[in-house]
Amino acid sequence: MDTTRTSWTTQAENELRALRDVEAVSIEADGDDIRELHVLSRSRRPAKQIVRDVQAVLMTRFKRSIDHRVVSIAFTDVERTNGTAHGTPAHGARAAAAEAAPAPGAASERPAPAARPEPRPAPARPAPAATDDRIRFGSVNLYVSGARAQAQVELRWKGVPRMGSASGWSTREGALRLIAQATLAALQEYLSEEVAIGIDDVHVLSMGRRSVVVASLTLLAHRHEKALVGCCTVEHDAQQAAVLATLAALNRVVGGLRTKEPIEYVLRPAST
């Protein structure tokens, strides 16, 4: 080791001694380059963490970066029975797997090391809840202006809303039909290609003491027609029940169609 020491190495040793559980530090430098750095610690922290602390201090305080392989960590294990201390070295952030073998004839004089408690197993983490990919109802509105009416339905899928609308004559029987058409228009925003689905009829039926909205649709695929039927009991609002009945009719169909990942914004041309 050089007999002359620069001031920065002495300051660096003082700074490193202030780290947690560090007892002594010795730096062997060649000019401004650190060839070896020895640390004596009394903690049970992993050597890699102590080496990172050393690297952080040298970088932040002295603007010097060192390789972890030049750092040697030695851990002291103080035994209260006889006041002696035994060190276990760790080179380059790797602690020794076992202590050195005792000298012949000295096994009876040296007390056996105290048994360390076995680590407790980490608690099992709960399994993540399954994500719900179903298309959800958002809102429904029906606007009437004279002899015309417009239905607007908002659906949500994976947190992204989409709006569909349909307009027609403002007849009493045609209001729920417009809502079903607006539901199909909103649903189409989530599909990768258009699907030929027509609204046959939407009715409110009485079943016992309850009212039920029944939506009858027709799916045209590969020149074949398939009837789709969905229903929903009217709890508070018949318009909302019409949306849910339409979605119920399309539940199995949507699962077999190709969908596109929803994006947060959709740019459309401005109306003139």
N, C-alpha and C positions, 0 to 999 in steps of 0.2 A: 504494500500500500504506500502511496506517495506520502512523503513527510510534510509537504506543503499542501495545504487545503485551501481551496477558494472559499470566499465568504458565502457563496450561494449554497454550497453543500452543507455548511454548518447551519444555515438558516433552514434548509430543507429538512435536515434531521430534527431540528426543534419543532418544525411544523408537523412532521409525521408523528412525533411523540405525543402530540396533542390529540391524535385520533383515539377513538374508543378502544379500550383494552390493549393498547400498544404500550409496552414497557420500555423497549430500547430499539434504536435504529442505527444502522451503520451503512454509510454510502462509500463505495469505492469508485472513484471517478477518474477518467483520463481527460483532463481539461474540462470541457463542457459535456462530455459523454459519460453516462453512468455505465460502468462495466458490471458491477454487482451491487445489489441492495439487500441488506439483511434486516429482517424485522423479527422481534421477539414479542409474542402476544400471549396473554393469559386467558383468552376467551375460547369458547368452543364454536365460534362462527366458522363457516367454511373458508378455506384459504383463498378461494377465488374472490369472495367479497372483500377481504382485507386488501388483496392486490388491487382491486378496482378502486378502493378508497385511496390507496397510495398513488395510483395513476391519476385520479381526479385532483388530488392536492398538487402534484407536480405540474399538471397542466394548467390549473386555474391560478396558482400562485407564482409559478416560475416559468410557465410557457414551455415546458419540456415534456416531450412524449417518450415513454419508455416501453419496451417490449416486456410482456408479463414473464417471459422466460428468464429475465435477469433478476427477478425478485425471488428471494428465499424467505419462507415463513417458518418460524419455529414456535410451537405451542408449549407452554409450561403447565404442568399438572402438579400443583402444590398439595402435598399430603400433610394434613394437620397432625398426624400421629407422631412424626419425627421431624417435621419442619423442613424436609428435603424437597427439592424441586427436580422434576424430570422433564426434559424437553423432547418433543416429537417434531422433526423438521418437515417442511413441505416446500418443495422446489417447483417454481413455475406454477403456482396455484394448485398443486396436487399434493394432498396430505399422504403421509406414509400409511400403508394398509395395516401395519402391525408394529409394535414396539420392538426394539432391538433385543436379541436373546440375552439372558443374563449370563455373567461369567461363571465358569465351573466352580462349584462349591459355595457360591454366593446366593443360591436360590433360597436357602433356609433363613438367611439374614434379612433379605429384602421382603417386606410385607407384600401380600398379594394386593393388587389394585382393587379398589372398590368397584363392585358391579354397577354398570350403568343401566338405568331403567330402559326397558324396551320401548321403542317409539310406538305411539298409539296409531292405529290405522285411521286414515282420513275418513271422515263421515261420507257416506254415499250421497252423491248428488241426485236430486230428483230428476227423473227423466223429463226432457223438454216437452211441453204441451204441443200436441199436433196442431199445425196451422190449418185454419179454416179457409178454404179457397172458394167457398160458395159465394155467389153473387147475392148481395144484400139489398133490401129495399131502403131507399133514401127518403124520398118525398113524392107526393103526387098533388097536382093542382089542375083545376078545370076552370077555364076562363070562357065566359059566355058574353058575346057581343051581338045583340040582335038575333038573327037567325043562324049565326055561326058560333061554333064552340071550338076551343083549342085545349087539348090535354097535354100536360107536361109531366114526365116521370123521371125521377133521378134514381139511379142505381149506383151501388158501390161494390168494387171488387179490389181486394188487396189495398184498401185505403184510398183508391182513386175513384172519384165520382164521374159519372157520365150521364148526360141528359138526352132524352128522346122526346119528340113531340109529334102530335098528329092533330089534324083539324078536319072538321066536317060540319054537318048540320046539327043544330042544337036540339035534337029530339030527346025525349026522356029515355027511350030505350037505347039510343045511340051513344049516350055518354060513357057507359062502361066499355063499349066497343072501342071508342076513341082512346080510352085509357089503356086497353090491351094493346092497341096499335102503337101507342107511345112507348109502352114497355118493350115491345119488339125492337123499336128504333134505338132505344138505349142499349139493349142487349147486343145489337149488331155492332156497336162500337168496340166490344171486347173480342169479336171474332175476326180471324185472319181473312176470311172470305165471306161473301154474302151467302145467306141461306134463304131459300124460298119457303117462307112460312106465311100462311094466310089465316085470318081470323074468321071462323065460321059464325060463332055466336057467343055472347056472354049474357048469362041469365042469373037472376037471383031467385033461388028456390027455397021453399019452406020445408024443413025436415024436423018434425016434432015442434019444439019450441025455439028452434034456431033457424036463422037465415044463412044460406050458403050460396056463395058466388061460384058458378061453374063456367069455366072458359073452355071452349071447344076450338081447336086449331087443326090445320092441315099442313103437313110437311111434304114438300115435293122434292124427292131425291131420286136420281137415276130413272126418271120418267115414271116413278111409282109414287102414289100418294099414301101417306100414313096419317091416321087420325091420332091426335093428341088431346088428352083431357086432363084438366087440373081443377082443383076446387080449394076453397078456403072459407071457413066460417066467418061471418060478419060479427066481430066483437064490438067495434066502435064506429068504424067508417067503412062503407061499402066500396068507396073508391080505392082505399088501401087493400081491401080484400080482393078487388079485381086485379091489382098488380100481383099480389101473392099467388092468386090462382093461375095467372098466366105463367109465372115463373115455375110453379109446380108442374104445369103441363110440359115445360121445356127442360125440366131437371135432368132427365136421363139423356135427352138429346144433346144438351150442351156438353155433357161429360165426354161424348164421342166426337166432338167437333174440335178442329184446330183453333186454338185461341192465340192471341198475341199479348205479350207482356204490356200491361197498361203503363202509359207515360203520364206525367203529371199535367202537361199542357198539350193542347191540340190547337194548331194554327189553322184557321179557316179564312177564306177570302172575305173581305168586308163587303157587306151588301151595298149596292148602289142605290 
